Amino acid sequence: MRYISAIFYIVFSFSLIICETYATENKILIKINNQIITSLDIASEIKYLKAINKDYSKLNKLKAIEIAKKSIVREKIKELELKKIIKQLRIDEDFLNNFVVNNFNRLGITSINDFNNFFSSRDLNPVSIKEKITVEILWNQLIYNKFHKSVKIDKQKIKKELMQNNKQKEYFLSEIIFNLTADENLKDKLKIIKKEINENNFSQAALSYSISSTNNNGGNLGWIKDSVLSPKIKKQINKTQIGQITNPIVIPGGFLILKIEQIRETKKDLNIEKEMEIIIKEKTNEQLNQFSNIYFNKIKKNTNINVL
């Protein structure tokens, strides 16, 4: 199937109408294979992104619409791929409830009632939000099933490093993962991303340009142990000051930029096996995320995406 590159832009005047009126008149704007995305879908995505990321509201109207469209297109592509394998996109309700509470804890949500009230008060259907989360959980399960045997972890090296001293550095990091289209080059793309970071902030740049699943959260990775990082990432981090960004790092499926928010030194857990388990899990997730980006890009290239 042919991939049509002009995906994420629609007529200027109609973009303003969507943003200002939240698309009271429902129109089909994009077709992805046999799935449609309407103006109401995009309006709902705008409200969702505003709810979960305070920096999203700071974006200009056209950029906010563009990001919402990219977000929902990404979700629909994943959904279509999942439906080739799974008849009904469902997971255990108790598991889902626990997941959404933990996932949105940063918004002050500590129970499923909080979750329902939070989104209902913002004119969003909590059931629809759960459906979005379900797609992401099932996508991650799909990636694990496909690629977990390809994950490479040197357990002996991890154990050796852990036993060398009783302290380790941890970094509070944010990320932007991006790739290049056929008509882009690294120097120009990096210049655009840096301009967005300097004129606004890193979080808005992640919203605009990152292809990682962390983009809707402004690229926030949280605290990452030094022992989890690959040698080439460590090398870049060691050359970068707090509050600054690294040079682009080549990773499978694209390029990685990291911002160092904070650095701290912590004592290692005396239970070496427990500490190893944590590090192995984090390294596994890092590699699976890279496989996820590669696999998604492959699917996207073979998907018909048409702007109507």
Secondary structure, DSSP 4 states (H G I P E B T S, - for coil): -PPPS--S---HHHHHHHHHH--SS--EEEEETTEEEEHHHHHHHHHHHHHH-GGGGGS-HHHHHHHHHHHHHHHHHHHHHHHTT-SS----HHHHHHHHHHHTGGGT--SHHHHHHHHHTTT--HHHHHHHHHHHHHHHHHHHHHHGGG----HHHHHHHHTT-SEEEEEEEEEEEE---TT--HHHHHHHHHHHHHHS-HHHHHHHH--STTGGGTTEEEEEEGGGS-HHHHHHHHT--TT-BPPPEEETTEEEEEEEEEEEEEEPPS-HHHHHHHHHHHHHHHHHHHHHHHHHHHHHHTS-EEE-
